[in-house]
Amino acid sequence: MNSPENLYALITGGSQGIGKAMAWECASRGMNLIIAALPDNHLEKTAELIRSSFPVKIQILGIDLTEPDSPQRLYHFCRNENLSVNMLINNAGITGSTVFEKASPDYIDLRLHLNIRALVLLTRFFIPDMKKMDAAHILNVGSMSAFYPIPFKSLYSASKTFVLSFTKSLREELKESSISVSIVCPSGVRTNPQSFSRIDSHGTFGKLTQIPAEKIAQLSISGVMRGKRLIIPGRFNRFLYVLGKIIPEQAKLRLLYREFKKELAAGKQEPQ
């Protein structure tokens, strides 16, 4: 049951961006994959690319994790296909910049359901099975935003703060089990036109904080395998993490307001 050929890494949002890079990194280490992502052409293309590059088994599932029963359906898919998940990578998520009072209920629900609800429920469903294994890992993809209350990204930063707190507390709960729980907190990543626009609106600051998705994946999986709790890719981002603990809260909020208002002023506000 626990032989490597029967074990899989499950990656949500694994067809593009950081998730795709995570899938590639896991496959390069000989891990079988379950890639769950929106049912579009990126999913099959990503699977075919990895299949042609590495001798691993790959299962895919097109699914929208914002739908109420999707986390449970994904779990039952793995059970019905006899896929033993020893690494759960909760990567699926969505960012967004907007004036909060202009955000529609759909805009709000999308971020709460995907960034929080889906991650929590998937973790809940898979833990009992993972506890039966000799070793298992949960990696939650957070953000540098988790460490800061960010104006104009209030929903996103709050959702990632939740993920950070959830990861820390769950890691402590599971410390006497075979499951190791980690979180990676990257900054800007150029994955699509919207992310390019957001990063570019921050000028030099955006350039200093961004890291390629492939590097994030490499550092993340290496950190997970070493049992690290918190993974912050990039020296400048680690500097910001320490700096954030020193700067007074009100001064920090003023700086964040000025910096992230640029996304709106540059016309990068998300659709409502």
C-alpha positions as CSV (number, residue, x, y, z in Angstrom):
1,M,0.0,0.0,0.0
2,N,2.8,2.4,0.9
3,S,5.2,1.4,-1.9
4,P,6.3,4.4,-4.0
5,E,4.5,3.2,-7.2
6,N,1.2,3.4,-5.4
7,L,1.7,6.8,-3.8
8,Y,0.6,10.1,-5.4
9,A,1.1,13.8,-4.9
10,L,-2.2,15.7,-5.3
11,I,-1.8,19.2,-6.6
12,T,-4.8,21.6,-6.8
13,G,-4.6,24.3,-9.4
14,G,-1.9,22.2,-11.0
15,S,-2.3,23.1,-14.7
16,Q,-0.8,26.6,-14.6
17,G,1.6,28.9,-12.7
18,I,3.0,27.7,-9.4
19,G,0.8,24.6,-9.5
20,K,2.2,23.5,-12.8
21,A,5.7,24.1,-11.6
22,M,5.0,22.1,-8.4
23,A,3.7,19.2,-10.6
24,W,6.9,19.3,-12.7
25,E,9.1,19.4,-9.6
26,C,7.3,16.5,-8.0
27,A,7.5,14.5,-11.2
28,S,11.2,15.2,-11.6
29,R,11.6,13.6,-8.2
30,G,9.8,10.5,-9.3
31,M,6.4,11.2,-7.7
32,N,3.2,10.1,-9.3
33,L,0.7,12.9,-9.8
34,I,-2.9,13.8,-9.4
35,I,-3.5,17.2,-11.0
36,A,-6.8,18.8,-10.2
37,A,-7.7,22.0,-12.0
38,L,-10.4,23.8,-13.9
39,P,-11.5,21.7,-16.9
40,D,-9.8,23.6,-19.7
41,N,-7.1,22.8,-22.3
42,H,-4.3,23.7,-19.9
43,L,-5.0,20.6,-17.8
44,E,-4.5,18.0,-20.5
45,K,-1.6,19.9,-22.0
46,T,0.2,20.0,-18.7
47,A,-0.3,16.3,-18.1
48,E,0.9,15.4,-21.6
49,L,4.0,17.5,-21.2
50,I,4.9,15.9,-17.9
51,R,4.2,12.4,-19.2
52,S,6.5,13.0,-22.1
53,S,9.3,14.1,-19.8
54,F,9.2,11.8,-16.7
55,P,8.3,8.1,-16.2
56,V,5.6,8.7,-13.6
57,K,1.9,8.0,-13.5
58,I,-0.5,10.9,-13.9
59,Q,-4.2,11.2,-13.2
60,I,-6.1,14.4,-14.0
61,L,-9.5,15.7,-12.8
62,G,-11.2,18.8,-14.3
63,I,-13.0,20.3,-11.4
64,D,-14.1,23.7,-10.1
65,L,-13.2,23.7,-6.4
66,T,-15.5,26.7,-5.6
67,E,-18.5,24.4,-6.1
68,P,-19.8,23.3,-2.7
69,D,-19.3,19.5,-3.2
70,S,-16.1,19.7,-5.1
71,P,-13.6,19.0,-2.3
72,Q,-15.6,15.9,-1.4
73,R,-15.8,14.8,-5.0
74,L,-12.1,15.1,-5.4
75,Y,-11.5,13.0,-2.4
76,H,-13.9,10.3,-3.5
77,F,-12.3,10.4,-7.0
78,C,-9.0,9.5,-5.4
79,R,-10.6,6.8,-3.2
80,N,-12.6,5.3,-6.1
81,E,-9.4,5.1,-8.3
82,N,-7.4,3.6,-5.4
83,L,-5.0,6.5,-5.5
84,S,-3.1,6.9,-2.2
85,V,-2.2,10.5,-1.6
86,N,0.9,11.0,0.6
87,M,1.5,14.6,-0.5
88,L,-1.4,17.1,-0.6
89,I,-0.4,20.4,-2.2
90,N,-3.2,23.0,-1.6
91,N,-2.2,25.4,-4.3
92,A,-5.5,26.5,-5.9
93,G,-6.3,30.1,-5.1
94,I,-7.1,33.5,-6.6
95,T,-5.8,37.0,-5.9
96,G,-7.5,40.3,-6.6
97,S,-7.2,44.0,-6.1
98,T,-10.3,46.2,-5.6
99,V,-11.9,48.8,-3.4
100,F,-13.8,46.5,-1.0
101,E,-17.1,48.4,-1.0
102,K,-17.2,47.9,-4.8
103,A,-16.7,44.1,-4.6
104,S,-19.7,42.0,-5.6
105,P,-20.9,39.0,-3.6
106,D,-19.6,36.7,-6.3
107,Y,-16.2,38.4,-6.2
108,I,-16.1,37.8,-2.4
109,D,-17.5,34.3,-2.5
110,L,-15.0,33.2,-5.1
111,R,-12.0,34.2,-2.9
112,L,-13.5,32.8,0.3
113,H,-14.5,29.5,-1.2
114,L,-11.3,28.8,-3.2
115,N,-8.7,30.3,-0.9
116,I,-10.2,29.0,2.4
117,R,-13.1,26.6,2.2
118,A,-11.7,24.2,-0.5
119,L,-8.3,24.1,1.2
120,V,-9.7,23.4,4.6
121,L,-12.1,20.7,3.4
122,L,-9.6,18.9,1.3
123,T,-7.2,18.8,4.2
124,R,-9.9,17.5,6.5
125,F,-10.9,14.7,4.1
126,F,-7.4,13.4,3.4
127,I,-5.8,13.5,6.9
128,P,-7.3,10.3,8.2
129,D,-5.9,8.3,5.2
130,M,-2.6,10.1,5.4
131,K,-2.2,9.2,9.1
132,K,-2.1,5.6,8.1
133,M,1.0,6.1,6.0
134,D,4.7,5.9,7.1
135,A,5.2,9.5,6.1
136,A,3.0,12.1,4.5
137,H,3.1,15.8,3.8
138,I,0.7,18.7,3.4
139,L,1.9,21.9,1.7
140,N,-0.4,24.9,1.7
141,V,0.5,27.7,-0.7
142,G,0.2,31.0,1.1
143,S,1.6,34.4,0.2
144,M,3.8,37.2,1.6
145,S,0.4,38.9,1.9
146,A,-0.3,36.6,4.8
147,F,2.0,38.8,7.0
148,Y,0.4,42.1,6.2
149,P,-3.1,43.7,6.2
150,I,-3.1,45.0,2.7
151,P,-5.5,47.8,1.7
152,F,-7.2,47.0,-1.7
153,K,-6.3,43.4,-1.3
154,S,-8.2,43.0,2.0
155,L,-9.9,39.7,1.0
156,Y,-6.8,38.1,-0.4
157,S,-4.4,39.1,2.4
158,A,-7.0,38.0,5.0
159,S,-7.5,34.7,3.3
160,K,-3.8,34.0,3.2
161,T,-3.5,35.1,6.9
162,F,-6.1,32.4,7.6
163,V,-4.1,29.8,5.7
164,L,-0.9,30.7,7.6
165,S,-2.6,30.4,11.0
166,F,-4.4,27.2,10.0
167,T,-1.2,25.7,8.8
168,K,0.7,26.5,12.0
169,S,-2.1,25.2,14.3
170,L,-2.6,22.0,12.2
171,R,1.1,21.3,12.2
172,E,1.1,21.4,16.0
173,E,-2.0,19.1,16.2
174,L,-0.3,16.6,13.9
175,K,3.2,16.7,15.4
176,E,2.9,13.2,16.9
177,S,1.6,11.7,13.7
178,S,3.3,10.8,10.4
179,I,2.1,13.9,8.7
180,S,4.3,17.0,8.3
181,V,2.5,20.3,7.5
182,S,4.2,23.2,5.7
183,I,3.4,26.5,4.1
184,V,5.2,28.4,1.4
185,C,4.7,32.2,1.2
186,P,5.9,33.5,-2.2
187,S,5.5,37.0,-3.5
188,G,4.6,38.1,-7.0
189,V,4.8,35.4,-9.7
190,R,4.4,36.1,-13.4
191,T,1.9,33.4,-14.4
192,N,-0.7,35.2,-16.6
193,P,-1.4,38.7,-18.1
194,Q,-3.1,39.9,-14.9
195,S,-0.1,38.9,-12.7
196,F,2.3,40.7,-15.1
197,S,0.2,43.8,-14.8
198,R,0.1,43.7,-11.0
199,I,3.8,43.1,-10.6
200,D,4.7,45.8,-13.2
201,S,2.5,48.4,-11.4
202,H,4.9,48.2,-8.4
203,G,8.0,49.1,-10.4
204,T,11.3,48.3,-8.7
205,F,9.6,46.8,-5.7
206,G,7.7,44.4,-7.9
207,K,10.9,43.3,-9.6
208,L,12.7,42.8,-6.3
209,T,10.0,40.6,-4.8
210,Q,9.1,38.4,-7.8
211,I,10.5,34.9,-8.2
212,P,10.0,32.4,-11.0
213,A,7.4,29.7,-10.3
214,E,10.0,27.0,-11.0
215,K,12.3,28.3,-8.3
216,I,9.4,28.5,-5.9
217,A,8.5,24.9,-6.6
218,Q,12.0,23.7,-6.1
219,L,12.4,25.5,-2.8
220,S,9.0,24.4,-1.7
221,I,9.3,20.7,-2.3
222,S,12.9,20.7,-0.9
223,G,11.6,22.4,2.2
224,V,8.6,20.1,2.6
225,M,10.9,17.0,2.4
226,R,13.1,18.5,5.1
227,G,10.0,19.1,7.3
228,K,10.2,22.9,7.3
229,R,7.2,24.7,8.7
230,L,7.5,28.0,6.9
231,I,9.1,28.5,3.5
232,I,9.8,32.0,2.2
233,P,11.4,32.0,-1.2
234,G,13.9,34.8,-2.0
235,R,16.3,36.8,0.2
236,F,14.5,40.1,-0.3
237,N,11.2,38.5,0.7
238,R,12.8,37.1,3.8
239,F,14.1,40.6,4.6
240,L,10.6,42.0,4.2
241,Y,9.3,39.3,6.5
242,V,11.7,40.4,9.3
243,L,11.2,44.1,8.5
244,G,7.4,43.6,8.9
245,K,8.0,42.5,12.5
246,I,9.9,45.7,13.3
247,I,7.9,48.5,11.6
248,P,5.1,50.0,13.7
249,E,1.6,48.9,12.6
250,Q,0.3,52.3,11.6
251,A,3.5,53.1,9.6
252,K,3.2,49.7,7.9
253,L,-0.4,50.4,6.9
254,R,0.5,53.7,5.4
255,L,3.2,52.2,3.3
256,L,1.0,49.4,2.2
257,Y,-1.8,51.8,1.3
258,R,0.5,53.8,-1.0
259,E,2.1,50.8,-2.6
260,F,-1.0,48.8,-3.4
261,K,-3.1,51.8,-4.5
262,K,-0.7,51.7,-7.5
263,E,-2.5,48.6,-8.8
264,L,-5.8,50.5,-8.9
265,A,-4.3,53.8,-10.2
266,A,-2.5,51.9,-13.0
267,G,-5.9,50.4,-14.0
268,K,-5.2,47.0,-12.6
269,Q,-8.4,46.7,-10.6
270,E,-10.0,43.3,-10.9
271,P,-13.4,42.8,-12.6
272,Q,-16.2,42.8,-10.1
